Amino acid sequence: RKIPDMEIYEADTIEKYNRYFGFETRHPLVGIVHFDDTVEQPTHCMHFGFYSLFLKKTTGCKINYGKTSYDFDDETVVSFAPGQTVGIHRLEDGPAPEAVGLLFHPDFLLRTPLGQKIKQYTFFSYASNEALHLSTEERLILQDYMDKIARELQHPIDKFSKSLIISNIEVMLNYCMRFYERQYVTREELNHNVIG
């Protein structure tokens, strides 16, 4: 379902994204955001200028992404890349969406090994409109990396800040690839058992 005549908010910077929701900007190129019932989350349509990965705890909304609706539930990961437009529709009688999100701008990855291989993380592409469904253990692993990045953002910026944040992002993305692979293999086995 296409977003009906909704104005698109240009979130080309993390600062603009944070301003839209009322979050504090601790770093212009990377951030961790927390959504819960204290954050105003209207139905909206947003054009992203950076990478974002959300660890969702509750549903509370539908996501239109690319040409289709996102397949997701609670305890899932959804991710978007620069240049993508996403419509978020609040469910009228659903709970307030709860999620923690990692945002990072492509400029943050310049001249880093992660910048050279970011395209390998295929879950950022429009073609992948499938959410990553997490086990409790997997969710705790990803939450742990979100927490590490958040702690680093609280720390005054020094010469180690960028490399520590980048390494944590990279490990987290590698875990996501592993979990997607597990999800794919599990589904293949389920489909094979149904057919066989």
Salt bridges, closest charged atoms under 4 A:
GLU10 OE1 - HIS47 ND1 3.14
ASP12 OD1 - LYS16 NZ 3.03
GLU15 OE2 - ARG19 NE 3.68
GLU24 OE1 - ARG26 NH2 3.94
GLU75 OE1 - ARG139 NE 2.75
ASP107 OD2 - HIS105 ND1 3.76
GLU130 OE2 - ARG187 NH2 2.16
GLU138 OE1 - ARG182 NH2 2.68
ASP144 OD2 - LYS148 NZ 3.00
GLU170 OE2 - LYS117 NZ 2.58
